[in-house]
């Protein structure tokens, strides 16, 4: 029906006009969008004579447009959205937004006259194309973007992406919707993408529908600032590394995919030097299935290929780094790596994440390349106690030999190469050994004046047993940090078999490691409040918060009649005999003539029953281990075996033992209480050497 009031469409308002052609052509391809399929269009031409004058337009050629020559661009996806980026110094994050488009199809896509709409507006110019398996980036400010990401984006759009979320639509040249997404800044969308530096990344562009409003299709970027123009990698990790293999084993690097989706690590890089990240490039076809492993052996990654030099693992110390990469040979932003020290022969390093979410790479119990890690190797000597911030007195750390055999704290083939704690700048003296179960205290003060602590094993109380299971050495001069820090117990490595090709050096093998802190959830009683950090299970990993508690070191109790200072007070259960050994060491006793020992089953002092039917005398009940300058008793050690537990009752943490001092007039003073130590079942096998 004719409508005279409707605006007319004049031919002068051309939807497309070609450029000048200097040679005759008998056909011309009209670009996408110039005439929509099914619509009636007219085409006119005009000529320019040899004097440069243009003639009149020709008569029109009228036609109905058919289907586009190019197939629908279903492989074109919005693959990454940075809608609320971090500021860059004085540059507002609004200037650093970007949208990434990816062609996940198998052929190039003509982008001519395609448009992005929503809070932003952009139309691609004629002739713009995107190759298969490639990506381009549009940004809110091309110059500022290039300053941050060090490459030039495809172009700059108008407007801003809304920080609260909005709908973004990609239209083809005929205004048909190719792809759209309505994102949000709150759950179930990744909230960390809202102003915290991360972008939204499409999980699997090839399998994503044209309408991608489902939050489960998206995740936050692996790295801060996203990965514009490159593949945003899943967080695959270096999981295990064997650096000191002996035949038939070979040095190797294991990569693990901890995610629930397959990850393509083709074209990624491995290196032992962060300054030279391109030493080995992973070949095509390296697909890690969910939870899968990939092993790269040294005979592969040591081979030079083109621009990639290859590398070999140093058995004395080194670094391992994994970088995401593109087929074009560039890094794309993701990195995972670690440093390692010397290793025992055929002992690997493995990734371990503790209860605080902190990642470590300790030596492993066994080599498990291609499978889950065996777990951290513990012992033969461990850091068992740390007094890093004493209220009074000197700092110290305690070491314990948790094996059933003697451990020399030096290289038996090079006796001057002794163990060390590098953080204390302390090298152990030559010839020092630790017997089975023996402890050693390393003090910052004078060893002869240290408050002696003593552990009594049941066998050591027997006639002829060796009760001296504690040594005190020192002093060390570099203070333990009161705010928290690291302690690494290391031993010298044997001379490297490949010393001819490596620097001749003495590497150090990590024996035990503890990173402690003075703030909760670490025990704050050890932060200048009189307690030390005490390891709860000696055969469990030391870099684990849950394995440490505050100990009651140097407990002091006093009344008008008596004063008692304890070095230690502990109760050790024995499952096999259904007994508990209670032992304590006094630093000083004033006014008391003996001790009583009480036990409660509910933790209450009022319900405790008396175990010692006769008073344990101060003078004769314990073995004197130190005297002061006036020849008065300054340190005694005591032990009492509780054999009164019901036979059906296994010693457990419900038992509390109370120590009470008594003077000649019968006055009493409660000195301290202690719970049972954790029950441990251990078996240690010595290393065998030919």
C-alpha positions in Angstrom: 0.0 0.0 0.0 1.4 3.3 -1.0 2.2 5.7 1.9 2.9 9.2 0.7 4.1 10.3 4.1 6.8 7.6 4.2 10.3 8.9 3.6 11.7 8.0 0.1 14.9 6.3 -0.6 17.0 8.2 -3.0 19.6 6.6 -5.2 22.0 9.3 -4.3 22.1 7.7 -0.8 24.2 4.8 -2.0 24.7 1.9 0.4 28.1 1.2 -1.3 30.3 2.8 -3.9 33.4 1.3 -5.4 36.7 3.0 -6.0 37.9 4.1 -9.4 39.0 1.3 -11.7 41.8 2.2 -14.1 41.4 -0.9 -16.2 38.2 -2.4 -17.7 36.6 -5.2 -15.6 33.6 -7.0 -16.8 32.4 -8.0 -13.3 32.7 -6.8 -9.8 32.0 -8.4 -6.4 29.7 -6.4 -4.2 30.8 -6.6 -0.6 28.8 -8.0 2.2 26.2 -5.7 3.5 25.8 -3.6 0.4 22.6 -5.3 -0.5 20.7 -7.6 1.9 19.5 -11.0 0.7 16.0 -10.8 -0.8 16.0 -7.1 -1.2 15.7 -5.3 -4.6 18.8 -3.2 -5.4 19.9 -1.0 -8.3 23.4 -0.6 -9.7 24.7 2.2 -11.9 28.1 2.9 -13.4 29.7 5.9 -15.0 32.8 6.5 -17.1 35.7 9.0 -17.1 37.0 10.2 -20.4 40.6 10.8 -21.4 40.3 14.4 -20.3 39.4 13.4 -16.8 35.7 14.3 -17.0 33.1 12.0 -15.5 30.1 11.2 -17.6 26.5 10.8 -16.4 25.3 7.7 -14.5 24.2 4.8 -16.7 20.7 3.4 -16.7 20.1 1.3 -13.6 20.5 -2.5 -13.5 17.9 -3.8 -11.0 18.2 -7.2 -9.2 17.1 -9.1 -6.2 20.0 -10.0 -4.0 20.6 -13.7 -3.4 22.5 -15.5 -0.6 26.0 -14.2 0.4 29.0 -15.7 -1.3 30.7 -16.1 2.1 29.1 -18.7 4.4 27.7 -17.5 7.7 30.5 -16.6 10.1 29.5 -19.1 12.8 33.2 -19.6 13.8 33.5 -15.9 14.9 33.2 -15.6 18.7 33.7 -12.9 21.4 36.3 -14.9 23.3 37.5 -12.4 26.0 36.0 -9.3 27.7 38.0 -7.0 29.9 35.1 -4.7 31.1 36.6 -3.2 34.3 40.4 -3.3 34.2 42.9 -2.1 36.8 44.3 1.4 36.5 47.8 1.8 35.1 49.5 4.3 37.4 47.7 7.6 36.5 45.8 6.0 33.6 42.2 5.1 34.4 41.1 1.6 33.7 38.4 2.9 31.4 41.1 3.5 28.8 42.3 -0.2 29.1 39.1 -2.1 28.3 39.2 -4.6 25.4 37.2 -7.2 23.6 38.8 -10.1 21.8 37.3 -11.8 18.8 38.5 -15.3 17.7 38.0 -17.2 14.5 37.6 -20.8 15.7 36.5 -22.0 12.2 38.6 -23.6 9.5 38.6 -20.8 6.9 39.2 -17.0 6.9 36.2 -14.7 7.7 35.4 -11.5 5.9 34.7 -8.9 8.6 33.6 -6.2 6.2 30.9 -4.0 7.7 30.3 -6.3 10.7 29.4 -4.4 13.8 29.6 -4.6 17.6 26.7 -3.0 19.5 25.8 -2.6 23.2 27.5 -0.1 25.4 30.2 0.1 22.7 29.9 0.7 19.0 32.2 -0.4 16.2 32.0 -1.3 12.5 34.7 -3.1 10.7 36.1 -1.5 7.5 35.8 -3.0 4.1 38.3 -5.7 3.4 38.9 -6.6 7.1 39.5 -10.3 7.5 40.4 -12.7 10.3 42.3 -15.9 9.5 41.4 -19.3 10.9 42.6 -19.9 14.4 43.5 -16.3 14.9 42.2 -13.5 17.1 42.0 -9.7 17.1 41.5 -7.1 19.8 39.4 -4.0 19.9 40.0 -1.6 22.8 38.6 1.6 24.3 42.0 3.5 23.8 44.4 2.0 21.3 47.4 4.1 22.5 47.0 3.3 26.2 46.3 -0.3 25.4 49.6 -0.6 23.4 51.4 1.0 26.3 50.2 -1.7 28.7 50.3 -4.8 26.5 53.1 -3.8 24.2 51.3 -4.5 20.9 49.0 -2.5 18.7 45.3 -3.6 18.8 43.3 -4.0 15.6 41.3 -0.8 16.3 39.4 1.3 18.8 35.7 1.3 19.5 33.4 4.1 20.7 31.8 4.0 24.2 32.5 2.0 27.3 31.7 -1.5 28.6 29.4 -1.3 31.6 31.1 -2.4 34.9 27.8 -3.7 36.1 27.2 -5.8 33.1 25.3 -5.5 29.8 24.5 -7.2 26.5 27.2 -7.1 23.8 26.1 -8.2 20.2 28.2 -9.0 17.2 26.2 -8.5 13.9 27.2 -9.4 10.4 27.1 -7.0 7.5 23.4 -7.8 7.0 22.6 -7.1 10.6 22.1 -10.7 11.4 23.2 -11.7 14.9 26.4 -13.9 14.9 27.2 -13.9 18.6 25.9 -12.3 21.8 26.6 -12.4 25.5 24.9 -10.7 28.5 27.6 -10.6 31.2 27.3 -9.6 34.8 29.6 -8.6 37.7 28.0 -10.8 40.4 27.7 -14.5 41.1 27.5 -16.9 39.3 29.7 -14.8 37.0 33.3 -14.5 38.2 33.2 -11.5 40.5 37.0 -11.2 40.4 36.7 -9.9 36.9 35.1 -6.7 38.2 37.9 -4.3 38.9 40.5 -6.8 40.2 42.5 -7.1 37.0 41.0 -10.3 35.5 39.0 -10.6 32.3 36.1 -12.9 31.3 37.3 -15.7 29.1 35.2 -18.1 27.0 36.0 -21.6 28.2 35.7 -23.4 24.9 35.0 -21.0 21.9 34.6 -23.9 19.4 31.8 -25.4 21.4 30.0 -22.2 22.5 26.6 -21.5 21.1 25.8 -18.2 19.4 24.0 -16.9 22.5 26.6 -17.2 25.4 24.6 -15.9 28.3 25.2 -19.0 30.5 27.8 -18.0 33.1 29.1 -21.6 33.1 30.5 -20.9 29.6 32.9 -18.3 31.0 35.7 -18.2 33.5 38.1 -15.6 34.9 41.4 -15.2 33.1 44.3 -17.2 34.3 46.5 -14.1 34.7 45.9 -10.6 35.8 45.3 -8.2 32.9 44.0 -11.1 30.8 45.6 -12.4 27.6 44.3 -10.2 24.7 45.2 -11.6 21.3 46.5 -14.9 22.7 45.1 -18.1 24.1 44.3 -17.7 27.8 45.7 -20.9 29.3 44.3 -23.1 31.9 46.5 -23.3 35.0 48.5 -26.4 34.1 51.5 -26.9 36.3 55.0 -28.4 36.5 54.2 -31.2 38.9 57.4 -33.3 39.3 61.0 -33.0 38.1 63.7 -35.6 38.2 67.1 -33.9 38.1 69.6 -36.5 39.3 68.6 -39.7 37.5 70.8 -42.7 37.2 70.4 -45.4 34.6 67.9 -46.7 33.6 66.0 -43.6 34.7 66.4 -40.4 32.8 66.0 -36.8 33.9 62.5 -35.6 33.1 59.8 -32.9 33.6 56.2 -33.8 34.3 53.3 -31.4 33.4 49.9 -31.9 35.0 46.5 -30.6 34.1 44.6 -30.3 37.4 41.4 -28.9 35.7 38.3 -30.7 34.5 38.8 -29.8 30.9 41.3 -30.8 28.2 44.2 -28.3 27.7 46.3 -27.9 24.5 49.9 -27.1 25.5 51.2 -27.3 21.9 53.7 -24.5 21.2 54.3 -23.8 24.9 57.8 -23.4 26.1 60.1 -25.1 28.7 63.3 -23.5 30.0 65.7 -23.5 32.8 66.4 -19.8 32.5 63.7 -17.0 32.8 65.9 -14.7 30.8 65.8 -17.2 27.9 62.3 -18.6 28.0 62.3 -20.1 24.4 64.8 -23.0 24.9 62.4 -25.8 24.1 59.0 -25.5 22.3 56.4 -28.3 22.9 55.4 -29.8 19.6 51.9 -29.9 18.1 49.4 -32.4 19.4 50.2 -32.1 23.1 46.7 -32.4 24.5 46.4 -32.8 28.3 43.1 -34.6 29.2 41.4 -33.6 32.5 43.7 -34.6 35.3 46.2 -35.9 32.7 50.0 -35.9 32.8 52.7 -35.3 30.1 56.3 -36.3 30.6 59.2 -34.6 28.7 62.5 -36.4 29.1 65.9 -34.7 28.9 66.9 -36.6 25.7 64.0 -34.6 24.0 64.2 -31.1 25.5 68.0 -31.0 25.4 68.1 -31.2 21.6 68.5 -27.9 19.8 66.0 -27.2 17.1 66.0 -24.0 15.0 65.8 -21.0 17.4 65.4 -23.2 20.4 68.7 -24.2 22.0 67.4 -26.9 24.3 68.7 -27.4 27.9 69.9 -29.9 30.4 68.9 -30.2 34.1 71.6 -29.4 36.6 71.7 -32.0 39.4 73.2 -29.5 41.9 70.7 -26.6 41.5 68.6 -24.9 38.9 65.2 -23.6 37.8 62.3 -25.0 35.7 59.8 -22.7 33.9 56.7 -23.4 31.8 55.4 -20.6 29.5 52.2 -20.6 27.4 52.9 -19.9 23.8 51.4 -19.5 20.3 52.2 -21.2 17.1 53.7 -18.0 15.9 56.4 -18.5 18.5 55.4 -15.9 21.1 54.7 -16.2 24.8 51.0 -15.5 25.7 51.2 -14.6 29.4 51.0 -17.7 31.5 53.9 -18.9 33.6 54.6 -21.6 36.2 58.0 -22.5 37.6 60.2 -23.0 40.6 63.8 -23.2 41.8 65.4 -26.3 43.2 68.6 -27.3 45.0 70.7 -30.4 44.8 69.0 -33.8 44.8 69.8 -37.3 46.0 70.3 -39.8 43.2 66.9 -40.8 41.8 65.0 -38.5 44.1 62.5 -36.2 42.4 61.1 -32.8 43.4 57.3 -32.6 43.5 54.6 -30.0 43.8 52.9 -29.9 47.2 50.1 -27.4 48.2 49.7 -27.1 52.0 46.5 -26.3 54.0 47.2 -22.5 53.5 47.2 -22.9 49.7 51.0 -22.3 49.5 52.9 -24.2 46.8 56.2 -25.9 47.6 58.4 -28.3 45.7 60.1 -30.6 48.3 61.9 -33.8 47.5 59.5 -36.7 47.1 59.2 -40.1 48.8 59.5 -41.8 45.5 59.5 -41.1 41.7 55.9 -41.2 40.3 56.3 -39.6 36.9 53.0 -39.9 35.1 50.9 -40.2 38.2 50.0 -38.4 41.5 53.0 -37.3 43.6 54.1 -39.6 46.4 54.3 -36.7 48.9 57.1 -34.9 50.6 60.1 -36.8 51.9 60.5 -36.3 55.7 63.7 -36.9 57.6 66.1 -38.4 58.5 66.5 -35.3 60.7 63.7 -32.7 61.2 63.2 -29.3 62.7 61.2 -30.2 65.8 61.0 -26.9 67.7 61.5 -23.2 67.0 61.9 -20.5 69.7 62.1 -17.5 67.4 60.8 -14.8 69.7 61.5 -15.7 73.4 60.0 -13.4 76.1 63.3 -13.9 78.0 66.4 -15.8 77.3 67.9 -16.9 73.9 66.4 -18.0 70.6 66.9 -21.6 69.7 65.8 -24.3 67.3 65.7 -28.0 68.0 66.5 -30.8 65.6 65.5 -34.5 66.1 66.8 -37.6 64.4 63.6 -39.5 63.7 65.3 -42.7 62.5 66.6 -45.8 64.2 70.2 -45.3 63.2 73.0 -42.7 63.6 73.0 -39.7 61.3 76.4 -37.9 60.6 75.8 -34.2 60.1 78.6 -34.1 57.5 79.6 -35.8 54.3 81.4 -39.0 55.3 83.6 -38.7 52.2 84.5 -35.1 52.8 84.3 -34.5 56.6 84.8 -30.8 56.4 81.6 -30.5 54.3 79.0 -30.2 57.0 75.3 -29.6 57.2 74.0 -26.0 57.4 71.0 -23.8 58.1 71.6 -21.0 55.5 69.1 -18.6 57.0 71.1 -18.6 60.2 74.4 -18.4 58.4 75.3 -21.4 60.5 77.5 -24.3 59.4 77.5 -27.3 61.8 80.8 -28.3 63.4 82.9 -31.1 62.0 82.3 -34.6 63.3 78.8 -34.0 64.8 76.4 -37.0 64.8 72.9 -37.6 66.0 72.0 -41.0 67.5 68.7 -42.7 67.0 65.9 -40.5 68.4 68.5 -38.0 69.6 67.8 -34.3 69.7 70.1 -31.3 69.1 69.5 -27.8 70.3 71.1 -25.0 68.3 71.0 -21.8 70.4 71.8 -18.2 69.8 73.3 -18.0 73.2 76.0 -19.8 75.1 75.4 -23.5 74.8 76.8 -24.3 78.2 74.2 -21.9 79.8 71.2 -23.2 77.8 68.3 -24.7 79.7 68.7 -28.4 79.0 65.7 -30.3 77.7 65.6 -34.1 77.8 63.5 -36.8 76.3 63.3 -40.1 78.1 62.5 -43.2 76.0 61.3 -46.2 77.9 64.4 -48.2 77.0 66.7 -45.5 78.1 65.5 -45.8 81.7 66.7 -49.3 81.9 70.0 -50.1 83.5 72.8 -49.5 81.1 70.7 -47.4 78.8 72.0 -44.2 77.3 70.0 -41.3 78.7 71.9 -38.5 77.1 69.8 -38.0 74.0 70.3 -34.2 73.7 73.1 -32.1 72.5 73.4 -28.3 72.7 75.5 -26.4 70.2 75.9 -22.8 69.0 75.9 -19.9 69.0 74.5 -18.7 65.7 74.7 -15.0 65.0 71.9 -14.2 62.6 68.6 -13.8 64.5 65.4 -15.6 63.6 62.9 -13.0 62.2 60.3 -12.2 64.8 57.8 -11.5 62.0 58.2 -15.0 60.6 60.5 -16.5 58.1 62.0 -19.6 56.6 64.4 -22.3 58.0 66.0 -24.8 55.7 68.1 -27.7 57.0 70.5 -28.8 54.2 73.3 -31.3 53.8 76.2 -31.1 51.2 75.6 -33.1 48.0 78.2 -35.6 46.8 80.4 -34.4 44.0 78.4 -34.3 40.8 79.1 -37.1 38.3 78.7 -34.6 35.5 81.2 -32.0 37.1 83.1 -32.0 33.8 80.2 -30.3 32.0 78.8 -28.3 35.0 80.4 -25.8 37.3 82.4 -27.6 40.0 80.4 -26.6 43.0 79.0 -28.0 46.2 75.3 -28.2 46.0 73.1 -28.6 49.1 70.3 -31.2 49.5 67.2 -30.0 51.3 66.5 -32.2 54.4 63.7 -30.2 56.1 62.1 -26.8 55.6 59.7 -24.7 57.6 58.1 -21.3 56.7 56.7 -20.0 60.0 54.7 -16.9 60.8 53.9 -14.8 63.9 50.3 -14.2 63.0 47.2 -16.3 63.2 46.4 -19.0 62.1 50.0 -19.7 63.3 50.1 -20.0 67.1 50.6 -16.4 68.4 51.7 -17.8 71.8 55.1 -18.3 70.2 55.3 -14.6 69.2 57.1 -13.2 72.2 54.6 -14.7 74.7 56.9 -17.4 76.2 56.2 -20.4 74.0 58.0 -22.0 71.2 56.6 -23.6 68.0 56.6 -27.4 68.4 56.2 -29.9 65.6 53.2 -32.2 66.4 54.1 -35.2 64.2 57.7 -35.6 63.5 57.2 -37.9 60.5 54.8 -35.4 58.7 55.8 -32.5 56.4 57.2 -29.5 58.2 55.8 -26.8 55.9 52.3 -27.5 57.1 50.6 -25.1 59.6 48.5 -27.9 61.0 51.6 -29.7 62.1 52.7 -26.9 64.5 51.5 -25.8 68.0 52.7 -23.6 70.8 54.7 -25.5 73.4 55.0 -24.7 77.1 58.7 -24.2 77.1 60.2 -22.7 80.3 57.0 -22.9 82.3 57.3 -20.8 85.5 55.2 -21.1 88.6 55.7 -19.4 92.0 54.1 -18.9 95.4 55.3 -17.4 98.6 56.8 -20.7 99.6 58.0 -22.1 96.2 59.2 -21.3 92.7 59.6 -23.8 89.9 60.8 -23.2 86.3 60.4 -26.0 83.8 62.3 -26.5 80.6 59.8 -29.1 79.3 56.8 -31.1 80.4 55.3 -33.7 78.0 53.4 -37.0 77.9 54.2 -39.6 75.3 51.8 -42.5 74.7 52.9 -46.0 73.9 50.2 -47.9 72.0 51.9 -51.3 72.2 52.1 -51.3 76.0 49.1 -49.1 76.7 51.3 -46.9 78.8 52.2 -43.2 78.9 55.6 -41.8 79.8 55.4 -38.4 81.5 58.7 -36.5 81.6 59.9 -33.1 82.6 63.0 -31.1 83.1 63.4 -28.4 85.7 65.7 -25.5 85.2 65.3 -24.3 88.8 63.4 -25.4 91.9 63.1 -23.2 95.0 61.4 -24.3 98.2 59.9 -27.6 96.9 60.9 -31.0 98.1 59.1 -33.1 95.6 56.4 -33.5 92.9 53.0 -35.1 92.5 51.5 -36.1 89.2 47.8 -36.0 88.5 45.7 -37.3 85.6 42.3 -36.2 84.3 40.2 -37.7 81.6 38.1 -34.6 80.9 40.6 -31.8 81.0 39.4 -30.5 84.3 41.8 -30.1 87.3 39.0 -30.8 89.8 38.4 -34.3 88.5 42.1 -35.3 88.3 43.3 -38.4 90.2 46.6 -38.7 91.9 49.0 -41.1 90.2 52.1 -40.7 92.4 51.2 -42.5 95.7 54.6 -41.4 97.0 56.2 -38.0 96.5 58.9 -37.8 93.7 61.7 -36.1 95.6 63.5 -33.2 94.0 67.0 -34.3 95.2 66.8 -38.0 94.4 63.8 -38.4 92.0 65.5 -37.1 89.0 68.9 -37.2 87.4 71.0 -34.0 87.8 72.1 -32.7 84.5 73.4 -29.2 85.3 74.5 -27.2 88.4 74.9 -23.5 88.8 78.0 -21.6 90.0 77.1 -22.0 93.7 76.8 -25.8 93.2 73.1 -25.7 93.7 70.8 -27.9 91.6 70.0 -26.0 88.4 68.6 -28.7 86.1 67.0 -32.1 86.9 65.2 -34.5 84.6 62.3 -36.7 85.7 60.3 -39.5 84.1 57.2 -41.3 85.3 55.4 -44.2 83.6 51.6 -44.3 83.9 50.6 -47.9 83.7 47.2 -47.5 85.3 45.2 -47.0 82.1 42.4 -49.5 81.5 43.5 -52.3 79.2 40.6 -51.5 76.8 41.5 -47.9 76.7 43.9 -46.6 74.0 45.9 -43.5 75.1 44.2 -40.5 73.5 44.1 -36.8 73.5 41.4 -36.8 76.3 44.1 -37.4 78.9 45.6 -34.4 80.7 48.5 -34.7 83.1 49.1 -32.1 85.9 52.4 -31.5 87.7 52.3 -30.3 91.3 55.2 -29.2 93.5 55.1 -29.9 97.2 57.2 -28.4 100.0 58.3 -29.8 103.4 55.2 -28.4 105.1 52.8 -30.0 102.6 52.0 -26.8 100.7 51.3 -27.4 97.0 51.8 -25.5 93.8 50.4 -26.5 90.4 53.3 -26.0 88.0 52.0 -27.0 84.6 49.7 -29.4 82.6 50.2 -31.2 79.3 48.1 -33.2 76.9 49.3 -36.3 75.1 51.6 -36.0 72.1 50.2 -37.5 68.9 50.6 -41.2 68.4 53.0 -42.1 65.6 53.8 -45.3 63.8 57.1 -45.1 62.0 59.5 -47.3 60.2 62.8 -46.0 58.9 65.1 -47.8 56.5 68.7 -46.7 56.2 70.2 -45.7 52.9 72.5 -48.5 51.5 75.7 -47.5 49.8 78.2 -49.7 47.9 
